[in-house]
Each structure stands twice: as C-alpha cells, then as structure tokens.
Amino acid sequence: MLREIANTRQIKGEPHRRWFTSGTMDLVVWCRDDGTLVGFQLCYDKDSAERALTWHTDSGFSHMIVDDGDNAGGMRYKSAPILAAGGEFDPVRILDLFNTDSRALPRQLAAFVRARLEERLQEA
C-alpha cells in the first residue's frame, strides 16, 4: 500500500513534490502551488527489474528502466541509480499494480494518476 513520505526534499525551481512508497513501487507527483498536478513518476517492480513510467503535462509519457548502479563498469562501489532507455511496457499490468497499491492515496490524486494510466492504455 502506497504511503506518503513526510518532509520530501523539494528542488528549487521545480513544482512541489510529494513522494509515496510501498514495498514494490514509488510514486512521485509534482503539483503547482494551487494543487494542480503537473506530472508524476511511477516506479514499479522495485524488488526485481525496476522500471519508471513518467508523465508530465508538457512532454507526455516516457518509460525507462532503472539502472540501480550495481557493479557499474566493474567498479567496487555502487553508483547512483539512473534512468535508461528500454524496458518492456505492459500498461494493463501497470494499471493493475497501481490499483492494488493506491487504495490509501488521496482520492483525487489516485483518480488523476489512474486516468493518465488509462489514457496510456488506450494509446497502446
């Protein structure tokens, strides 16, 4: 079940950020001062081959794999995770995962993300 992380770090110049997490996924949402949602990133399959689905009002959708930085280039130390192109995209599965984990989210926020996911499903 997605639960909000209190005191999420804010980045100067970016819209306000809220972060929700569970054992299998993370959801970061960005909103304007008036509360209007302008984007989100849903990271899922955190325990295996993590991927990130991002949506923003200006650029639409992108789907990436999350390179967790393990053994990058044979280095001894773990690198910072980065997003990289690729990864299989299954919109039905992602919507099912979100519906299962989103029950504790604020209703308006969950409905907004669900609507964007359903739009992406229609495009696929």
Secondary structure, DSSP 8 states (H G I E B T S, - for coil): --EE-TT----TTS-EEEEEE-SSEEEEEEE-TTS-EEEEEEEE-TTSS-EEEEEETTTEEEEEEEE--TTGGG-SS----EEEE-----HHHHHHHHHHH-TTS-HHHHHHHHHHHHHHHHH-
